[in-house]
Amino acid sequence: MSSRQGGKQKPLKAPKKDRQDMDEDDVALKQKLRDQQKAEKDAIAKMKKK
């Protein structure tokens, strides 16, 4: 008698990743990238209006 039951097994849950603390450089870089994307989006919208 085995203690294992038949059927499909559930996959093991991956451990939650620790949220990494971002330093000021990382925050500044993300903000810069966000601003660039917003500027590009605005420029495209402006070009479509013409």
mmCIF file as Biopython writes it, N, C-alpha, C and O atoms, coordinates in Angstrom:
data_model
#
loop_
_atom_site.group_PDB
_atom_site.id
_atom_site.type_symbol
_atom_site.label_atom_id
_atom_site.label_alt_id
_atom_site.label_comp_id
_atom_site.label_asym_id
_atom_site.label_entity_id
_atom_site.label_seq_id
_atom_site.pdbx_PDB_ins_code
_atom_site.Cartn_x
_atom_site.Cartn_y
_atom_site.Cartn_z
_atom_site.occupancy
_atom_site.B_iso_or_equiv
_atom_site.auth_seq_id
_atom_site.auth_asym_id
_atom_site.pdbx_PDB_model_num
ATOM 1   N N  . MET A ? 1  ? 0.829  -1.165 0.000   1.0 0.0 1  A 1 
ATOM 2   C CA . MET A ? 1  ? 0.000  0.000  0.000   1.0 0.0 1  A 1 
ATOM 3   C C  . MET A ? 1  ? 0.888  1.248  0.000   1.0 0.0 1  A 1 
ATOM 4   O O  . MET A ? 1  ? 1.697  1.468  0.901   1.0 0.0 1  A 1 
ATOM 5   N N  . SER A ? 2  ? 0.707  2.029  -1.019  1.0 0.0 2  A 1 
ATOM 6   C CA . SER A ? 2  ? 1.487  3.263  -1.085  1.0 0.0 2  A 1 
ATOM 7   C C  . SER A ? 2  ? 0.638  4.420  -0.565  1.0 0.0 2  A 1 
ATOM 8   O O  . SER A ? 2  ? -0.588 4.416  -0.673  1.0 0.0 2  A 1 
ATOM 9   N N  . SER A ? 3  ? 1.309  5.384  -0.013  1.0 0.0 3  A 1 
ATOM 10  C CA . SER A ? 3  ? 0.585  6.534  0.520   1.0 0.0 3  A 1 
ATOM 11  C C  . SER A ? 3  ? 0.315  7.571  -0.563  1.0 0.0 3  A 1 
ATOM 12  O O  . SER A ? 3  ? -0.406 8.543  -0.339  1.0 0.0 3  A 1 
ATOM 13  N N  . ARG A ? 4  ? 0.893  7.357  -1.729  1.0 0.0 4  A 1 
ATOM 14  C CA . ARG A ? 4  ? 0.692  8.288  -2.840  1.0 0.0 4  A 1 
ATOM 15  C C  . ARG A ? 4  ? -0.607 7.990  -3.554  1.0 0.0 4  A 1 
ATOM 16  O O  . ARG A ? 4  ? -0.931 6.832  -3.817  1.0 0.0 4  A 1 
ATOM 17  N N  . GLN A ? 5  ? -1.339 9.021  -3.862  1.0 0.0 5  A 1 
ATOM 18  C CA . GLN A ? 5  ? -2.578 8.832  -4.589  1.0 0.0 5  A 1 
ATOM 19  C C  . GLN A ? 5  ? -2.323 9.077  -6.067  1.0 0.0 5  A 1 
ATOM 20  O O  . GLN A ? 5  ? -1.413 9.819  -6.438  1.0 0.0 5  A 1 
ATOM 21  N N  . GLY A ? 6  ? -3.124 8.455  -6.892  1.0 0.0 6  A 1 
ATOM 22  C CA . GLY A ? 6  ? -2.971 8.624  -8.323  1.0 0.0 6  A 1 
ATOM 23  C C  . GLY A ? 6  ? -3.532 9.955  -8.781  1.0 0.0 6  A 1 
ATOM 24  O O  . GLY A ? 6  ? -4.128 10.700 -8.003  1.0 0.0 6  A 1 
ATOM 25  N N  . GLY A ? 7  ? -3.332 10.235 -10.047 1.0 0.0 7  A 1 
ATOM 26  C CA . GLY A ? 7  ? -3.864 11.470 -10.601 1.0 0.0 7  A 1 
ATOM 27  C C  . GLY A ? 7  ? -2.763 12.491 -10.822 1.0 0.0 7  A 1 
ATOM 28  O O  . GLY A ? 7  ? -1.595 12.272 -10.501 1.0 0.0 7  A 1 
ATOM 29  N N  . LYS A ? 8  ? -3.175 13.594 -11.372 1.0 0.0 8  A 1 
ATOM 30  C CA . LYS A ? 8  ? -2.209 14.638 -11.704 1.0 0.0 8  A 1 
ATOM 31  C C  . LYS A ? 8  ? -1.781 15.372 -10.436 1.0 0.0 8  A 1 
ATOM 32  O O  . LYS A ? 8  ? -2.607 15.744 -9.604  1.0 0.0 8  A 1 
ATOM 33  N N  . GLN A ? 9  ? -0.480 15.568 -10.312 1.0 0.0 9  A 1 
ATOM 34  C CA . GLN A ? 9  ? 0.036  16.279 -9.159  1.0 0.0 9  A 1 
ATOM 35  C C  . GLN A ? 9  ? 0.042  17.777 -9.423  1.0 0.0 9  A 1 
ATOM 36  O O  . GLN A ? 9  ? 0.221  18.215 -10.560 1.0 0.0 9  A 1 
ATOM 37  N N  . LYS A ? 10 ? -0.152 18.542 -8.389  1.0 0.0 10 A 1 
ATOM 38  C CA . LYS A ? 10 ? -0.075 19.992 -8.513  1.0 0.0 10 A 1 
ATOM 39  C C  . LYS A ? 10 ? 1.398  20.396 -8.552  1.0 0.0 10 A 1 
ATOM 40  O O  . LYS A ? 10 ? 2.216  19.810 -7.842  1.0 0.0 10 A 1 
ATOM 41  N N  . PRO A ? 11 ? 1.741  21.379 -9.363  1.0 0.0 11 A 1 
ATOM 42  C CA . PRO A ? 11 ? 3.134  21.825 -9.382  1.0 0.0 11 A 1 
ATOM 43  C C  . PRO A ? 11 ? 3.479  22.525 -8.072  1.0 0.0 11 A 1 
ATOM 44  O O  . PRO A ? 11 ? 2.618  23.102 -7.410  1.0 0.0 11 A 1 
ATOM 45  N N  . LEU A ? 12 ? 4.740  22.460 -7.722  1.0 0.0 12 A 1 
ATOM 46  C CA . LEU A ? 12 ? 5.184  23.125 -6.509  1.0 0.0 12 A 1 
ATOM 47  C C  . LEU A ? 12 ? 5.119  24.631 -6.708  1.0 0.0 12 A 1 
ATOM 48  O O  . LEU A ? 12 ? 5.405  25.135 -7.794  1.0 0.0 12 A 1 
ATOM 49  N N  . LYS A ? 13 ? 4.748  25.328 -5.678  1.0 0.0 13 A 1 
ATOM 50  C CA . LYS A ? 13 ? 4.676  26.781 -5.772  1.0 0.0 13 A 1 
ATOM 51  C C  . LYS A ? 13 ? 6.081  27.355 -5.689  1.0 0.0 13 A 1 
ATOM 52  O O  . LYS A ? 13 ? 6.892  26.939 -4.861  1.0 0.0 13 A 1 
ATOM 53  N N  . ALA A ? 14 ? 6.354  28.312 -6.558  1.0 0.0 14 A 1 
ATOM 54  C CA . ALA A ? 14 ? 7.650  28.975 -6.523  1.0 0.0 14 A 1 
ATOM 55  C C  . ALA A ? 14 ? 7.654  29.951 -5.350  1.0 0.0 14 A 1 
ATOM 56  O O  . ALA A ? 14 ? 6.647  30.605 -5.079  1.0 0.0 14 A 1 
ATOM 57  N N  . PRO A ? 15 ? 8.770  30.047 -4.664  1.0 0.0 15 A 1 
ATOM 58  C CA . PRO A ? 15 ? 8.821  30.997 -3.546  1.0 0.0 15 A 1 
ATOM 59  C C  . PRO A ? 15 ? 8.680  32.422 -4.050  1.0 0.0 15 A 1 
ATOM 60  O O  . PRO A ? 15 ? 9.164  32.760 -5.130  1.0 0.0 15 A 1 
ATOM 61  N N  . LYS A ? 16 ? 8.017  33.249 -3.267  1.0 0.0 16 A 1 
ATOM 62  C CA . LYS A ? 16 ? 7.825  34.638 -3.669  1.0 0.0 16 A 1 
ATOM 63  C C  . LYS A ? 16 ? 9.172  35.348 -3.673  1.0 0.0 16 A 1 
ATOM 64  O O  . LYS A ? 16 ? 10.007 35.156 -2.790  1.0 0.0 16 A 1 
ATOM 65  N N  . LYS A ? 17 ? 9.353  36.173 -4.695  1.0 0.0 17 A 1 
ATOM 66  C CA . LYS A ? 17 ? 10.603 36.913 -4.792  1.0 0.0 17 A 1 
ATOM 67  C C  . LYS A ? 17 ? 10.548 38.096 -3.836  1.0 0.0 17 A 1 
ATOM 68  O O  . LYS A ? 17 ? 9.520  38.761 -3.703  1.0 0.0 17 A 1 
ATOM 69  N N  . ASP A ? 18 ? 11.660 38.341 -3.181  1.0 0.0 18 A 1 
ATOM 70  C CA . ASP A ? 18 ? 11.726 39.499 -2.304  1.0 0.0 18 A 1 
ATOM 71  C C  . ASP A ? 18 ? 11.772 40.753 -3.154  1.0 0.0 18 A 1 
ATOM 72  O O  . ASP A ? 18 ? 12.496 40.825 -4.147  1.0 0.0 18 A 1 
ATOM 73  N N  . ARG A ? 19 ? 11.003 41.719 -2.757  1.0 0.0 19 A 1 
ATOM 74  C CA . ARG A ? 19 ? 10.999 42.973 -3.504  1.0 0.0 19 A 1 
ATOM 75  C C  . ARG A ? 19 ? 12.308 43.684 -3.213  1.0 0.0 19 A 1 
ATOM 76  O O  . ARG A ? 19 ? 12.644 43.972 -2.065  1.0 0.0 19 A 1 
ATOM 77  N N  . GLN A ? 20 ? 13.029 43.956 -4.275  1.0 0.0 20 A 1 
ATOM 78  C CA . GLN A ? 20 ? 14.331 44.582 -4.099  1.0 0.0 20 A 1 
ATOM 79  C C  . GLN A ? 20 ? 14.154 46.068 -3.870  1.0 0.0 20 A 1 
ATOM 80  O O  . GLN A ? 20 ? 13.350 46.727 -4.529  1.0 0.0 20 A 1 
ATOM 81  N N  . ASP A ? 21 ? 14.913 46.577 -2.932  1.0 0.0 21 A 1 
ATOM 82  C CA . ASP A ? 21 ? 14.879 48.013 -2.687  1.0 0.0 21 A 1 
ATOM 83  C C  . ASP A ? 21 ? 15.656 48.701 -3.789  1.0 0.0 21 A 1 
ATOM 84  O O  . ASP A ? 21 ? 16.806 48.356 -4.062  1.0 0.0 21 A 1 
ATOM 85  N N  . MET A ? 22 ? 15.024 49.671 -4.417  1.0 0.0 22 A 1 
ATOM 86  C CA . MET A ? 22 ? 15.680 50.382 -5.506  1.0 0.0 22 A 1 
ATOM 87  C C  . MET A ? 22 ? 16.368 51.614 -4.939  1.0 0.0 22 A 1 
ATOM 88  O O  . MET A ? 22 ? 15.817 52.321 -4.096  1.0 0.0 22 A 1 
ATOM 89  N N  . ASP A ? 23 ? 17.576 51.856 -5.415  1.0 0.0 23 A 1 
ATOM 90  C CA . ASP A ? 23 ? 18.249 53.061 -4.969  1.0 0.0 23 A 1 
ATOM 91  C C  . ASP A ? 23 ? 17.821 54.235 -5.840  1.0 0.0 23 A 1 
ATOM 92  O O  . ASP A ? 23 ? 17.038 54.066 -6.775  1.0 0.0 23 A 1 
ATOM 93  N N  . GLU A ? 24 ? 18.324 55.402 -5.541  1.0 0.0 24 A 1 
ATOM 94  C CA . GLU A ? 24 ? 17.888 56.618 -6.227  1.0 0.0 24 A 1 
ATOM 95  C C  . GLU A ? 24 ? 18.185 56.571 -7.721  1.0 0.0 24 A 1 
ATOM 96  O O  . GLU A ? 24 ? 17.422 57.112 -8.522  1.0 0.0 24 A 1 
ATOM 97  N N  . ASP A ? 25 ? 19.297 55.923 -8.104  1.0 0.0 25 A 1 
ATOM 98  C CA . ASP A ? 25 ? 19.657 55.837 -9.521  1.0 0.0 25 A 1 
ATOM 99  C C  . ASP A ? 25 ? 18.620 55.031 -10.296 1.0 0.0 25 A 1 
ATOM 100 O O  . ASP A ? 25 ? 18.239 55.402 -11.406 1.0 0.0 25 A 1 
ATOM 101 N N  . ASP A ? 26 ? 18.167 53.927 -9.705  1.0 0.0 26 A 1 
ATOM 102 C CA . ASP A ? 26 ? 17.164 53.092 -10.371 1.0 0.0 26 A 1 
ATOM 103 C C  . ASP A ? 26 ? 15.848 53.848 -10.531 1.0 0.0 26 A 1 
ATOM 104 O O  . ASP A ? 26 ? 15.201 53.772 -11.576 1.0 0.0 26 A 1 
ATOM 105 N N  . VAL A ? 27 ? 15.464 54.568 -9.499  1.0 0.0 27 A 1 
ATOM 106 C CA . VAL A ? 27 ? 14.218 55.333 -9.550  1.0 0.0 27 A 1 
ATOM 107 C C  . VAL A ? 27 ? 14.320 56.407 -10.624 1.0 0.0 27 A 1 
ATOM 108 O O  . VAL A ? 27 ? 13.379 56.619 -11.388 1.0 0.0 27 A 1 
ATOM 109 N N  . ALA A ? 28 ? 15.465 57.084 -10.682 1.0 0.0 28 A 1 
ATOM 110 C CA . ALA A ? 28 ? 15.659 58.144 -11.675 1.0 0.0 28 A 1 
ATOM 111 C C  . ALA A ? 28 ? 15.632 57.570 -13.084 1.0 0.0 28 A 1 
ATOM 112 O O  . ALA A ? 28 ? 15.056 58.174 -13.988 1.0 0.0 28 A 1 
ATOM 113 N N  . LEU A ? 29 ? 16.250 56.407 -13.280 1.0 0.0 29 A 1 
ATOM 114 C CA . LEU A ? 29 ? 16.279 55.771 -14.594 1.0 0.0 29 A 1 
ATOM 115 C C  . LEU A ? 29 ? 14.871 55.388 -15.040 1.0 0.0 29 A 1 
ATOM 116 O O  . LEU A ? 29 ? 14.493 55.637 -16.185 1.0 0.0 29 A 1 
ATOM 117 N N  . LYS A ? 30 ? 14.097 54.786 -14.144 1.0 0.0 30 A 1 
ATOM 118 C CA . LYS A ? 30 ? 12.727 54.400 -14.499 1.0 0.0 30 A 1 
ATOM 119 C C  . LYS A ? 30 ? 11.883 55.624 -14.836 1.0 0.0 30 A 1 
ATOM 120 O O  . LYS A ? 30 ? 11.084 55.589 -15.772 1.0 0.0 30 A 1 
ATOM 121 N N  . GLN A ? 31 ? 12.056 56.702 -14.082 1.0 0.0 31 A 1 
ATOM 122 C CA . GLN A ? 31 ? 11.296 57.925 -14.344 1.0 0.0 31 A 1 
ATOM 123 C C  . GLN A ? 31 ? 11.692 58.502 -15.696 1.0 0.0 31 A 1 
ATOM 124 O O  . GLN A ? 31 ? 10.838 58.982 -16.442 1.0 0.0 31 A 1 
ATOM 125 N N  . LYS A ? 32 ? 12.981 58.456 -16.014 1.0 0.0 32 A 1 
ATOM 126 C CA . LYS A ? 32 ? 13.470 58.973 -17.298 1.0 0.0 32 A 1 
ATOM 127 C C  . LYS A ? 32 ? 12.874 58.168 -18.453 1.0 0.0 32 A 1 
ATOM 128 O O  . LYS A ? 32 ? 12.446 58.743 -19.453 1.0 0.0 32 A 1 
ATOM 129 N N  . LEU A ? 33 ? 12.844 56.850 -18.320 1.0 0.0 33 A 1 
ATOM 130 C CA . LEU A ? 33 ? 12.283 55.995 -19.362 1.0 0.0 33 A 1 
ATOM 131 C C  . LEU A ? 33 ? 10.789 56.261 -19.533 1.0 0.0 33 A 1 
ATOM 132 O O  . LEU A ? 33 ? 10.286 56.299 -20.656 1.0 0.0 33 A 1 
ATOM 133 N N  . ARG A ? 34 ? 10.077 56.447 -18.413 1.0 0.0 34 A 1 
ATOM 134 C CA . ARG A ? 34 ? 8.651  56.744 -18.479 1.0 0.0 34 A 1 
ATOM 135 C C  . ARG A ? 34 ? 8.401  58.060 -19.207 1.0 0.0 34 A 1 
ATOM 136 O O  . ARG A ? 34 ? 7.484  58.170 -20.020 1.0 0.0 34 A 1 
ATOM 137 N N  . ASP A ? 35 ? 9.235  59.060 -18.901 1.0 0.0 35 A 1 
ATOM 138 C CA . ASP A ? 35 ? 9.088  60.364 -19.547 1.0 0.0 35 A 1 
ATOM 139 C C  . ASP A ? 35 ? 9.359  60.265 -21.046 1.0 0.0 35 A 1 
ATOM 140 O O  . ASP A ? 35 ? 8.669  60.897 -21.846 1.0 0.0 35 A 1 
ATOM 141 N N  . GLN A ? 36 ? 10.364 59.470 -21.428 1.0 0.0 36 A 1 
ATOM 142 C CA . GLN A ? 36 ? 10.683 59.294 -22.849 1.0 0.0 36 A 1 
ATOM 143 C C  . GLN A ? 36 ? 9.521  58.635 -23.580 1.0 0.0 36 A 1 
ATOM 144 O O  . GLN A ? 36 ? 9.148  59.066 -24.671 1.0 0.0 36 A 1 
ATOM 145 N N  . GLN A ? 37 ? 8.952  57.601 -22.988 1.0 0.0 37 A 1 
ATOM 146 C CA . GLN A ? 37 ? 7.838  56.904 -23.621 1.0 0.0 37 A 1 
ATOM 147 C C  . GLN A ? 37 ? 6.633  57.829 -23.759 1.0 0.0 37 A 1 
ATOM 148 O O  . GLN A ? 37 ? 5.935  57.794 -24.772 1.0 0.0 37 A 1 
ATOM 149 N N  . LYS A ? 38 ? 6.389  58.653 -22.747 1.0 0.0 38 A 1 
ATOM 150 C CA . LYS A ? 38 ? 5.268  59.581 -22.809 1.0 0.0 38 A 1 
ATOM 151 C C  . LYS A ? 38 ? 5.497  60.609 -23.908 1.0 0.0 38 A 1 
ATOM 152 O O  . LYS A ? 38 ? 4.568  60.957 -24.636 1.0 0.0 38 A 1 
ATOM 153 N N  . ALA A ? 39 ? 6.734  61.100 -24.034 1.0 0.0 39 A 1 
ATOM 154 C CA . ALA A ? 39 ? 7.052  62.084 -25.064 1.0 0.0 39 A 1 
ATOM 155 C C  . ALA A ? 39 ? 6.877  61.483 -26.456 1.0 0.0 39 A 1 
ATOM 156 O O  . ALA A ? 39 ? 6.349  62.139 -27.354 1.0 0.0 39 A 1 
ATOM 157 N N  . GLU A ? 40 ? 7.318  60.238 -26.639 1.0 0.0 40 A 1 
ATOM 158 C CA . GLU A ? 40 ? 7.169  59.563 -27.929 1.0 0.0 40 A 1 
ATOM 159 C C  . GLU A ? 40 ? 5.685  59.378 -28.264 1.0 0.0 40 A 1 
ATOM 160 O O  . GLU A ? 40 ? 5.266  59.594 -29.402 1.0 0.0 40 A 1 
ATOM 161 N N  . LYS A ? 41 ? 4.908  58.981 -27.276 1.0 0.0 41 A 1 
ATOM 162 C CA . LYS A ? 41 ? 3.475  58.765 -27.487 1.0 0.0 41 A 1 
ATOM 163 C C  . LYS A ? 41 ? 2.790  60.079 -27.867 1.0 0.0 41 A 1 
ATOM 164 O O  . LYS A ? 41 ? 1.948  60.113 -28.765 1.0 0.0 41 A 1 
ATOM 165 N N  . ASP A ? 42 ? 3.159  61.156 -27.174 1.0 0.0 42 A 1 
ATOM 166 C CA . ASP A ? 42 ? 2.584  62.467 -27.491 1.0 0.0 42 A 1 
ATOM 167 C C  . ASP A ? 42 ? 2.983  62.919 -28.889 1.0 0.0 42 A 1 
ATOM 168 O O  . ASP A ? 42 ? 2.166  63.488 -29.613 1.0 0.0 42 A 1 
ATOM 169 N N  . ALA A ? 43 ? 4.236  62.669 -29.276 1.0 0.0 43 A 1 
ATOM 170 C CA . ALA A ? 43 ? 4.706  63.071 -30.601 1.0 0.0 43 A 1 
ATOM 171 C C  . ALA A ? 43 ? 3.955  62.309 -31.690 1.0 0.0 43 A 1 
ATOM 172 O O  . ALA A ? 43 ? 3.594  62.885 -32.715 1.0 0.0 43 A 1 
ATOM 173 N N  . ILE A ? 44 ? 3.723  61.033 -31.473 1.0 0.0 44 A 1 
ATOM 174 C CA . ILE A ? 44 ? 2.989  60.216 -32.446 1.0 0.0 44 A 1 
ATOM 175 C C  . ILE A ? 44 ? 1.555  60.727 -32.565 1.0 0.0 44 A 1 
ATOM 176 O O  . ILE A ? 44 ? 1.022  60.843 -33.669 1.0 0.0 44 A 1 
ATOM 177 N N  . ALA A ? 45 ? 0.937  61.030 -31.432 1.0 0.0 45 A 1 
ATOM 178 C CA . ALA A ? 45 ? -0.435 61.536 -31.456 1.0 0.0 45 A 1 
ATOM 179 C C  . ALA A ? 45 ? -0.494 62.879 -32.176 1.0 0.0 45 A 1 
ATOM 180 O O  . ALA A ? 45 ? -1.445 63.161 -32.905 1.0 0.0 45 A 1 
ATOM 181 N N  . LYS A ? 46 ? 0.516  63.692 -31.969 1.0 0.0 46 A 1 
ATOM 182 C CA . LYS A ? 46 ? 0.565  65.003 -32.614 1.0 0.0 46 A 1 
ATOM 183 C C  . LYS A ? 46 ? 0.708  64.857 -34.129 1.0 0.0 46 A 1 
ATOM 184 O O  . LYS A ? 46 ? 0.091  65.601 -34.891 1.0 0.0 46 A 1 
ATOM 185 N N  . MET A ? 47 ? 1.527  63.892 -34.560 1.0 0.0 47 A 1 
ATOM 186 C CA . MET A ? 47 ? 1.737  63.665 -35.989 1.0 0.0 47 A 1 
ATOM 187 C C  . MET A ? 47 ? 0.463  63.121 -36.647 1.0 0.0 47 A 1 
ATOM 188 O O  . MET A ? 47 ? 0.189  63.425 -37.809 1.0 0.0 47 A 1 
ATOM 189 N N  . LYS A ? 48 ? -0.304 62.331 -35.920 1.0 0.0 48 A 1 
ATOM 190 C CA . LYS A ? 48 ? -1.531 61.758 -36.479 1.0 0.0 48 A 1 
ATOM 191 C C  . LYS A ? 48 ? -2.601 62.821 -36.676 1.0 0.0 48 A 1 
ATOM 192 O O  . LYS A ? 48 ? -3.449 62.693 -37.559 1.0 0.0 48 A 1 
ATOM 193 N N  . LYS A ? 49 ? -2.566 63.870 -35.860 1.0 0.0 49 A 1 
ATOM 194 C CA . LYS A ? 49 ? -3.561 64.933 -35.976 1.0 0.0 49 A 1 
ATOM 195 C C  . LYS A ? 49 ? -3.394 65.713 -37.266 1.0 0.0 49 A 1 
ATOM 196 O O  . LYS A ? 49 ? -4.377 66.177 -37.844 1.0 0.0 49 A 1 
ATOM 197 N N  . LYS A ? 50 ? -2.160 65.860 -37.723 1.0 0.0 50 A 1 
ATOM 198 C CA . LYS A ? 50 ? -1.894 66.667 -38.925 1.0 0.0 50 A 1 
ATOM 199 C C  . LYS A ? 50 ? -2.334 65.978 -40.176 1.0 0.0 50 A 1 
ATOM 200 O O  . LYS A ? 50 ? -2.181 66.524 -41.269 1.0 0.0 50 A 1 
#
